[in-house]
């Protein structure tokens, strides 16, 4: 069967795309090698917002939990992490946004939202815990406000990495 030059170029382009798509990236499904998911391990800890801790509702009056008393609702979102895993001490930092809405928009208002950060070793041992605050500024007539926060900590590399004789 004769294949003209244009068809050859299209076939070559399709094969090239398939070859490039076979290269695995971290977290990518790698079916060509039978490995499954390709992952590169570092000493950097995973960063996440635990279930049921990323939202807060403020009531007014404070002692009421009636829906009509909801004053401000805030959520942690857009969590990003950076980590320097070189050396004997690993530094990990998480940055995030707090987005809040309020029910009554009359007047400018400042609202302070507390948050906590923890470093957990081995999935169970809390090795650091800090409580901080993020301050939101609502302008007069404004329903929504956003502010940014961050949390960081040092981790002993020896506690986060396998010993050389195991690797």
N, CA and C atoms as a LAMMPS dump frame, in Angstrom:
ITEM: TIMESTEP
0
ITEM: NUMBER OF ATOMS
501
ITEM: BOX BOUNDS ff ff ff
-5.0000000000000000e+02 5.0000000000000000e+02
-5.0000000000000000e+02 5.0000000000000000e+02
-5.0000000000000000e+02 5.0000000000000000e+02
ITEM: ATOMS id mol type element x y z
1 1 1 N 0.846 -1.183 0
2 1 2 C 0 0 0
3 1 3 C 0.884 1.236 0
4 2 1 N 0.586 2.161 -0.863
5 2 2 C 1.346 3.402 -0.979
6 2 3 C 0.721 4.443 -0.046
7 3 1 N 1.597 5.132 0.694
8 3 2 C 1.137 6.19 1.583
9 3 3 C 1.795 7.475 1.119
10 4 1 N 0.973 8.496 0.848
11 4 2 C 1.558 9.735 0.366
12 4 3 C 2.246 10.5 1.498
13 5 1 N 3.006 11.535 1.168
14 5 2 C 3.802 12.294 2.135
15 5 3 C 2.975 12.949 3.228
16 6 1 N 1.791 13.451 2.884
17 6 2 C 0.941 14.131 3.875
18 6 3 C 0.444 13.147 4.928
19 7 1 N 0.031 11.951 4.496
20 7 2 C -0.443 10.922 5.427
21 7 3 C 0.708 10.478 6.329
22 8 1 N 1.928 10.348 5.763
23 8 2 C 3.096 9.956 6.564
24 8 3 C 3.35 10.974 7.669
25 9 1 N 3.24 12.263 7.335
26 9 2 C 3.461 13.326 8.333
27 9 3 C 2.412 13.267 9.432
28 10 1 N 1.156 12.982 9.068
29 10 2 C 0.087 12.896 10.065
30 10 3 C 0.312 11.701 10.989
31 11 1 N 0.732 10.577 10.413
32 11 2 C 0.998 9.388 11.228
33 11 3 C 2.173 9.658 12.164
34 12 1 N 3.242 10.278 11.643
35 12 2 C 4.41 10.613 12.465
36 12 3 C 4.018 11.56 13.593
37 13 1 N 3.179 12.559 13.31
38 13 2 C 2.724 13.492 14.35
39 13 3 C 1.917 12.764 15.419
40 14 1 N 1.049 11.847 15.02
41 14 2 C 0.233 11.094 15.98
42 14 3 C 1.115 10.212 16.857
43 15 1 N 2.116 9.547 16.265
44 15 2 C 3.028 8.709 17.04
45 15 3 C 3.839 9.554 18.005
46 16 1 N 4.278 10.741 17.575
47 16 2 C 5.031 11.637 18.44
48 16 3 C 4.19 12.069 19.637
49 17 1 N 2.932 12.422 19.418
50 17 2 C 2.036 12.816 20.511
51 17 3 C 1.855 11.647 21.481
52 18 1 N 1.65 10.455 20.972
53 18 2 C 1.494 9.292 21.841
54 18 3 C 2.761 9.02 22.638
55 19 1 N 3.925 9.188 22.026
56 19 2 C 5.191 8.944 22.725
57 19 3 C 5.39 9.949 23.843
58 20 1 N 5.096 11.209 23.585
59 20 2 C 5.243 12.242 24.615
60 20 3 C 4.242 12.025 25.735
61 21 1 N 3.016 11.633 25.405
62 21 2 C 2.008 11.443 26.44
63 21 3 C 2.314 10.23 27.312
64 22 1 N 3.213 9.348 26.877
65 22 2 C 3.597 8.2 27.688
66 22 3 C 4.554 8.545 28.802
67 23 1 N 5.15 9.733 28.788
68 23 2 C 6.077 10.143 29.85
69 23 3 C 5.271 10.484 31.096
70 24 1 N 5.651 9.889 32.214
71 24 2 C 4.9 10.086 33.457
72 24 3 C 5.397 11.313 34.204
73 25 1 N 4.49 11.987 34.87
74 25 2 C 4.795 13.098 35.769
75 25 3 C 4.368 12.669 37.162
76 26 1 N 4.85 13.391 38.178
77 26 2 C 4.426 13.08 39.543
78 26 3 C 2.911 13.12 39.634
79 27 1 N 2.347 12.077 40.187
80 27 2 C 0.906 12.002 40.368
81 27 3 C 0.153 11.558 39.135
82 28 1 N 0.853 11.335 38.039
83 28 2 C 0.195 10.935 36.797
84 28 3 C 0.058 9.424 36.745
85 29 1 N -0.995 8.971 36.136
86 29 2 C -1.224 7.549 35.951
87 29 3 C -0.27 7.044 34.878
88 30 1 N 0.55 6.045 35.215
89 30 2 C 1.561 5.511 34.305
90 30 3 C 1.203 4.068 33.979
91 31 1 N 0.379 3.881 32.942
92 31 2 C -0.075 2.54 32.584
93 31 3 C 0.933 1.809 31.704
94 32 1 N 1.832 2.538 31.039
95 32 2 C 2.781 1.91 30.123
96 32 3 C 3.808 1.053 30.851
97 33 1 N 4.208 1.456 32.061
98 33 2 C 5.234 0.691 32.775
99 33 3 C 4.641 -0.293 33.773
100 34 1 N 3.347 -0.224 33.991
101 34 2 C 2.712 -1.111 34.963
102 34 3 C 2.904 -0.65 36.399
103 35 1 N 3.474 0.549 36.578
104 35 2 C 3.74 1.07 37.92
105 35 3 C 2.465 1.565 38.579
106 36 1 N 1.605 2.203 37.828
107 36 2 C 0.384 2.785 38.394
108 36 3 C 0.52 4.282 38.443
109 37 1 N 0.782 4.836 39.633
110 37 2 C 0.946 6.269 39.791
111 37 3 C 2.411 6.55 40.082
112 38 1 N 2.976 7.488 39.346
113 38 2 C 4.378 7.858 39.523
114 38 3 C 4.476 8.924 40.609
115 39 1 N 5.276 8.673 41.64
116 39 2 C 5.413 9.605 42.757
117 39 3 C 6.885 9.722 43.128
118 40 1 N 7.348 10.939 43.343
119 40 2 C 8.69 11.173 43.856
120 40 3 C 8.548 11.609 45.306
121 41 1 N 9.175 10.906 46.207
122 41 2 C 9.064 11.217 47.635
123 41 3 C 10.128 12.22 48.053
124 42 1 N 9.742 13.154 48.909
125 42 2 C 10.673 14.082 49.532
126 42 3 C 10.374 14.065 51.027
127 43 1 N 11.132 14.815 51.78
128 43 2 C 10.859 14.94 53.206
129 43 3 C 9.759 15.94 53.498
130 44 1 N 9.232 16.583 52.47
131 44 2 C 8.203 17.613 52.66
132 44 3 C 6.886 16.993 53.108
133 45 1 N 6.275 17.573 54.136
134 45 2 C 4.993 17.026 54.603
135 45 3 C 3.853 17.44 53.683
136 46 1 N 2.805 16.625 53.613
137 46 2 C 1.623 17.056 52.858
138 46 3 C 0.932 18.188 53.616
139 47 1 N 0.327 19.082 52.893
140 47 2 C -0.369 20.217 53.493
141 47 3 C -1.839 20.105 53.124
142 48 1 N -2.71 20.225 54.134
143 48 2 C -4.145 20.09 53.875
144 48 3 C -4.939 20.762 54.981
145 49 1 N -6.207 20.99 54.711
146 49 2 C -7.146 21.481 55.717
147 49 3 C -7.954 20.272 56.154
148 50 1 N -7.816 19.847 57.417
149 50 2 C -8.567 18.672 57.876
150 50 3 C -10.08 18.9 57.776
151 51 1 N -10.8 17.817 57.54
152 51 2 C -12.259 17.895 57.464
153 51 3 C -12.834 18.619 58.673
154 52 1 N -13.831 19.422 58.428
155 52 2 C -14.613 20.115 59.461
156 52 3 C -13.818 21.174 60.22
157 53 1 N -12.652 21.611 59.695
158 53 2 C -11.89 22.66 60.378
159 53 3 C -11.688 23.902 59.518
160 54 1 N -12.092 23.882 58.264
161 54 2 C -11.835 24.998 57.366
162 54 3 C -12.967 25.993 57.247
163 55 1 N -14.027 25.834 58.023
164 55 2 C -15.178 26.74 57.975
165 55 3 C -15.485 27.236 59.38
166 56 1 N -15.939 28.484 59.457
167 56 2 C -16.372 29.021 60.754
168 56 3 C -17.617 29.874 60.533
169 57 1 N -18.531 29.782 61.465
170 57 2 C -19.736 30.614 61.448
171 57 3 C -19.756 31.421 62.728
172 58 1 N -19.929 32.714 62.584
173 58 2 C -20.006 33.617 63.735
174 58 3 C -21.462 34.044 63.88
175 59 1 N -21.966 33.963 65.092
176 59 2 C -23.357 34.31 65.377
177 59 3 C -23.447 35.627 66.126
178 60 1 N -24.557 36.341 65.943
179 60 2 C -24.841 37.554 66.695
180 60 3 C -26.336 37.548 67.025
181 61 1 N -26.693 37.423 68.285
182 61 2 C -25.834 37.41 69.467
183 61 3 C -25.002 36.121 69.554
184 62 1 N -23.876 36.226 70.246
185 62 2 C -22.884 35.153 70.325
186 62 3 C -23.455 33.845 70.849
187 63 1 N -24.334 33.899 71.818
188 63 2 C -24.851 32.673 72.437
189 63 3 C -25.985 32.01 71.655
190 64 1 N -26.371 32.574 70.515
191 64 2 C -27.439 32.001 69.704
192 64 3 C -26.849 31.137 68.592
193 65 1 N -27.553 30.062 68.247
194 65 2 C -27.162 29.24 67.093
195 65 3 C -28.314 29.143 66.095
196 66 1 N -29.244 30.059 66.196
197 66 2 C -30.385 30.119 65.287
198 66 3 C -29.921 30.639 63.92
199 67 1 N -30.503 30.144 62.856
200 67 2 C -30.12 30.574 61.509
201 67 3 C -30.265 32.082 61.318
202 68 1 N -31.239 32.692 61.984
203 68 2 C -31.427 34.142 61.878
204 68 3 C -30.305 34.92 62.56
205 69 1 N -29.517 34.25 63.401
206 69 2 C -28.433 34.91 64.115
207 69 3 C -27.087 34.776 63.394
208 70 1 N -27.059 34.123 62.224
209 70 2 C -25.795 33.996 61.488
210 70 3 C -25.32 35.387 61.071
211 71 1 N -24.107 35.708 61.463
212 71 2 C -23.522 37.022 61.202
213 71 3 C -22.491 36.95 60.072
214 72 1 N -21.482 36.087 60.232
215 72 2 C -20.401 35.951 59.251
216 72 3 C -20.105 34.466 59.056
217 73 1 N -19.886 34.073 57.807
218 73 2 C -19.459 32.715 57.474
219 73 3 C -18.144 32.847 56.715
220 74 1 N -17.115 32.123 57.184
221 74 2 C -15.794 32.207 56.548
222 74 3 C -15.274 30.815 56.228
223 75 1 N -14.489 30.722 55.137
224 75 2 C -13.931 29.45 54.684
225 75 3 C -12.469 29.626 54.299
226 76 1 N -11.669 28.612 54.611
227 76 2 C -10.29 28.566 54.122
228 76 3 C -10.335 27.993 52.711
229 77 1 N -9.63 28.635 51.791
230 77 2 C -9.6 28.181 50.406
231 77 3 C -8.242 28.5 49.786
232 78 1 N -8.009 27.967 48.618
233 78 2 C -6.803 28.268 47.843
234 78 3 C -5.525 27.973 48.638
235 79 1 N -5.452 26.808 49.234
236 79 2 C -4.281 26.413 50.035
237 79 3 C -3.137 26.053 49.091
238 80 1 N -1.97 26.665 49.341
239 80 2 C -0.762 26.405 48.55
240 80 3 C 0.382 26.119 49.51
241 81 1 N 1.315 25.29 49.097
242 81 2 C 2.441 24.997 49.986
243 81 3 C 3.765 25.123 49.258
244 82 1 N 4.772 25.489 50.023
245 82 2 C 6.151 25.496 49.545
246 82 3 C 6.973 24.774 50.59
247 83 1 N 8.086 24.216 50.147
248 83 2 C 8.889 23.441 51.089
249 83 3 C 10.336 23.427 50.616
250 84 1 N 11.241 23.594 51.562
251 84 2 C 12.668 23.449 51.302
252 84 3 C 13.116 22.206 52.046
253 85 1 N 13.349 21.118 51.316
254 85 2 C 13.66 19.847 51.96
255 85 3 C 15.153 19.548 52
256 86 1 N 15.977 20.54 51.719
257 86 2 C 17.422 20.337 51.764
258 86 3 C 17.935 20.545 53.184
259 87 1 N 18.923 19.78 53.569
260 87 2 C 19.569 19.98 54.854
261 87 3 C 18.921 19.202 55.984
262 88 1 N 19.397 19.467 57.19
263 88 2 C 18.952 18.746 58.382
264 88 3 C 17.602 19.236 58.898
265 89 1 N 17.215 20.451 58.522
266 89 2 C 15.925 20.997 58.935
267 89 3 C 15.128 21.342 57.688
268 90 1 N 13.925 20.818 57.588
269 90 2 C 13.033 21.066 56.46
270 90 3 C 12.083 22.185 56.867
271 91 1 N 11.917 23.185 55.989
272 91 2 C 10.957 24.251 56.27
273 91 3 C 9.793 24.128 55.3
274 92 1 N 8.598 24.006 55.85
275 92 2 C 7.384 23.908 55.053
276 92 3 C 6.472 25.08 55.413
277 93 1 N 5.878 25.68 54.379
278 93 2 C 4.982 26.812 54.611
279 93 3 C 3.728 26.652 53.768
280 94 1 N 2.6 26.954 54.363
281 94 2 C 1.317 26.935 53.654
282 94 3 C 0.765 28.35 53.64
283 95 1 N 0.291 28.775 52.493
284 95 2 C -0.416 30.044 52.388
285 95 3 C -1.842 29.725 51.942
286 96 1 N -2.76 30.583 52.309
287 96 2 C -4.17 30.323 52.01
288 96 3 C -4.949 31.62 52.048
289 97 1 N -6.166 31.559 51.558
290 97 2 C -7.081 32.696 51.608
291 97 3 C -8.238 32.353 52.529
292 98 1 N -8.753 33.368 53.191
293 98 2 C -9.994 33.255 53.965
294 98 3 C -11.014 34.11 53.224
295 99 1 N -12.094 33.485 52.803
296 99 2 C -13.186 34.208 52.149
297 99 3 C -14.369 34.204 53.093
298 100 1 N -14.934 35.381 53.296
299 100 2 C -16.029 35.502 54.249
300 100 3 C -17.173 36.3 53.647
301 101 1 N -18.365 35.983 54.124
302 101 2 C -19.551 36.759 53.75
303 101 3 C -20.285 37.129 55.029
304 102 1 N -20.952 38.24 54.981
305 102 2 C -21.732 38.672 56.145
306 102 3 C -23.165 38.905 55.741
307 103 1 N -24.067 38.81 56.707
308 103 2 C -25.488 38.948 56.393
309 103 3 C -25.951 40.397 56.42
310 104 1 N -25.376 41.218 57.286
311 104 2 C -25.759 42.632 57.387
312 104 3 C -24.61 43.483 56.845
313 105 1 N -24.901 44.292 55.826
314 105 2 C -23.842 45.024 55.127
315 105 3 C -23.74 46.489 55.509
316 106 1 N -24.533 46.933 56.468
317 106 2 C -24.482 48.351 56.819
318 106 3 C -23.228 48.645 57.641
319 107 1 N -22.466 49.642 57.202
320 107 2 C -21.267 50.085 57.906
321 107 3 C -20.035 49.251 57.579
322 108 1 N -18.896 49.922 57.621
323 108 2 C -17.626 49.218 57.464
324 108 3 C -17.385 48.396 58.722
325 109 1 N -16.657 47.288 58.578
326 109 2 C -16.484 46.403 59.731
327 109 3 C -15.21 45.58 59.595
328 110 1 N -14.571 45.364 60.706
329 110 2 C -13.39 44.514 60.773
330 110 3 C -13.758 43.254 61.539
331 111 1 N -13.425 42.09 60.974
332 111 2 C -13.711 40.812 61.625
333 111 3 C -12.407 40.026 61.689
334 112 1 N -12.093 39.517 62.862
335 112 2 C -10.884 38.72 63.055
336 112 3 C -11.273 37.256 63.205
337 113 1 N -10.67 36.411 62.37
338 113 2 C -10.962 34.982 62.349
339 113 3 C -9.722 34.233 62.847
340 114 1 N -9.867 33.411 63.891
341 114 2 C -8.716 32.615 64.332
342 114 3 C -8.538 31.369 63.469
343 115 1 N -7.292 30.902 63.346
344 115 2 C -7.008 29.633 62.693
345 115 3 C -5.845 28.979 63.418
346 116 1 N -5.715 27.689 63.253
347 116 2 C -4.586 26.996 63.868
348 116 3 C -3.848 26.183 62.83
349 117 1 N -2.57 25.963 63.101
350 117 2 C -1.769 25.088 62.241
351 117 3 C -1.1 24.059 63.132
352 118 1 N -0.965 22.864 62.626
353 118 2 C -0.288 21.804 63.365
354 118 3 C 0.677 21.073 62.449
355 119 1 N 1.713 20.543 63.048
356 119 2 C 2.625 19.64 62.358
357 119 3 C 2.479 18.307 63.069
358 120 1 N 2.146 17.282 62.297
359 120 2 C 1.913 15.956 62.856
360 120 3 C 2.998 15.019 62.317
361 121 1 N 3.624 14.29 63.21
362 121 2 C 4.645 13.326 62.811
363 121 3 C 4.085 11.918 62.926
364 122 1 N 4.289 11.123 61.894
365 122 2 C 3.829 9.743 61.916
366 122 3 C 2.323 9.601 61.921
367 123 1 N 1.614 10.656 61.578
368 123 2 C 0.16 10.592 61.501
369 123 3 C -0.559 10.713 62.83
370 124 1 N 0.172 10.708 63.956
371 124 2 C -0.508 10.762 65.256
372 124 3 C 0.125 11.729 66.252
373 125 1 N 1.405 11.977 66.157
374 125 2 C 2.097 12.802 67.164
375 125 3 C 2.139 14.264 66.737
376 126 1 N 1.451 15.138 67.479
377 126 2 C 1.478 16.571 67.192
378 126 3 C 2.793 17.117 67.736
379 127 1 N 3.639 17.641 66.838
380 127 2 C 4.938 18.161 67.259
381 127 3 C 4.959 19.683 67.308
382 128 1 N 3.958 20.335 66.727
383 128 2 C 3.853 21.796 66.801
384 128 3 C 2.404 22.19 66.559
385 129 1 N 1.965 23.205 67.313
386 129 2 C 0.628 23.75 67.104
387 129 3 C 0.691 25.244 67.392
388 130 1 N 0.121 26.011 66.479
389 130 2 C 0.111 27.461 66.645
390 130 3 C -1.283 27.991 66.325
391 131 1 N -1.71 28.991 67.08
392 131 2 C -2.982 29.661 66.828
393 131 3 C -2.655 31.084 66.39
394 132 1 N -3.22 31.49 65.271
395 132 2 C -3.017 32.836 64.732
396 132 3 C -4.365 33.401 64.312
397 133 1 N -4.348 34.628 63.811
398 133 2 C -5.572 35.299 63.375
399 133 3 C -5.399 35.902 61.989
400 134 1 N -6.495 35.97 61.259
401 134 2 C -6.568 36.691 59.995
402 134 3 C -7.642 37.75 60.167
403 135 1 N -7.338 38.981 59.741
404 135 2 C -8.283 40.081 59.868
405 135 3 C -8.882 40.412 58.51
406 136 1 N -10.201 40.425 58.456
407 136 2 C -10.953 40.75 57.238
408 136 3 C -11.534 42.146 57.368
409 137 1 N -11.506 42.897 56.278
410 137 2 C -12.062 44.257 56.256
411 137 3 C -13.253 44.295 55.313
412 138 1 N -14.437 44.539 55.857
413 138 2 C -15.637 44.718 55.04
414 138 3 C -15.882 46.215 54.87
415 139 1 N -16.017 46.679 53.634
416 139 2 C -16.376 48.076 53.383
417 139 3 C -17.886 48.234 53.58
418 140 1 N -18.335 49.445 53.759
419 140 2 C -19.763 49.723 53.913
420 140 3 C -20.51 49.192 52.687
421 141 1 N -21.526 48.394 52.903
422 141 2 C -22.333 47.828 51.832
423 141 3 C -21.748 46.568 51.2
424 142 1 N -20.591 46.158 51.637
425 142 2 C -19.923 44.997 51.039
426 142 3 C -20.314 43.708 51.752
427 143 1 N -20.729 42.702 50.966
428 143 2 C -21.083 41.383 51.501
429 143 3 C -19.859 40.501 51.721
430 144 1 N -18.871 40.601 50.811
431 144 2 C -17.74 39.677 50.808
432 144 3 C -16.435 40.369 51.155
433 145 1 N -15.544 39.603 51.791
434 145 2 C -14.19 40.079 52.083
435 145 3 C -13.248 38.892 52.006
436 146 1 N -12.014 39.171 51.607
437 146 2 C -10.989 38.132 51.504
438 146 3 C -9.707 38.641 52.144
439 147 1 N -9.022 37.755 52.826
440 147 2 C -7.716 38.064 53.411
441 147 3 C -6.841 36.819 53.269
442 148 1 N -5.548 37.001 53.386
443 148 2 C -4.615 35.879 53.25
444 148 3 C -3.941 35.578 54.571
445 149 1 N -3.571 34.321 54.739
446 149 2 C -2.853 33.895 55.928
447 149 3 C -1.755 32.928 55.554
448 150 1 N -0.907 32.623 56.516
449 150 2 C 0.127 31.631 56.267
450 150 3 C 0.529 30.967 57.57
451 151 1 N 1.061 29.783 57.422
452 151 2 C 1.56 29.016 58.557
453 151 3 C 2.799 28.272 58.087
454 152 1 N 3.798 28.202 58.937
455 152 2 C 5.015 27.505 58.549
456 152 3 C 5.658 26.855 59.751
457 153 1 N 6.504 25.88 59.47
458 153 2 C 7.181 25.19 60.553
459 153 3 C 8.416 24.469 60.033
460 154 1 N 9.357 24.259 60.951
461 154 2 C 10.533 23.444 60.655
462 154 3 C 10.262 22.008 61.097
463 155 1 N 10.797 21.078 60.336
464 155 2 C 10.662 19.655 60.642
465 155 3 C 12.066 19.064 60.616
466 156 1 N 12.39 18.217 61.578
467 156 2 C 13.681 17.536 61.549
468 156 3 C 13.698 16.557 60.39
469 157 1 N 14.68 16.708 59.51
470 157 2 C 14.767 15.843 58.334
471 157 3 C 14.929 14.381 58.735
472 158 1 N 15.6 14.127 59.839
473 158 2 C 15.802 12.732 60.263
474 158 3 C 14.483 12.052 60.616
475 159 1 N 13.481 12.826 61.005
476 159 2 C 12.174 12.251 61.329
477 159 3 C 11.305 12.094 60.08
478 160 1 N 11.685 12.766 58.981
479 160 2 C 10.853 12.758 57.779
480 160 3 C 11.415 11.885 56.662
481 161 1 N 12.658 11.448 56.804
482 161 2 C 13.286 10.656 55.737
483 161 3 C 13.672 9.281 56.242
484 162 1 N 13.731 8.325 55.32
485 162 2 C 14.216 6.991 55.652
486 162 3 C 15.722 7.042 55.853
487 163 1 N 16.262 6.241 56.744
488 163 2 C 17.705 6.184 56.922
489 163 3 C 18.392 5.679 55.635
490 164 1 N 19.638 6.076 55.424
491 164 2 C 20.371 5.708 54.212
492 164 3 C 20.454 4.188 54.028
493 165 1 N 20.583 3.415 55.126
494 165 2 C 20.729 1.975 54.991
495 165 3 C 19.434 1.285 54.552
496 166 1 N 18.303 1.981 54.613
497 166 2 C 17.033 1.423 54.185
498 166 3 C 16.797 1.716 52.701
499 167 1 N 17.299 2.84 52.251
500 167 2 C 17.076 3.278 50.867
501 167 3 C 17.872 2.435 49.972
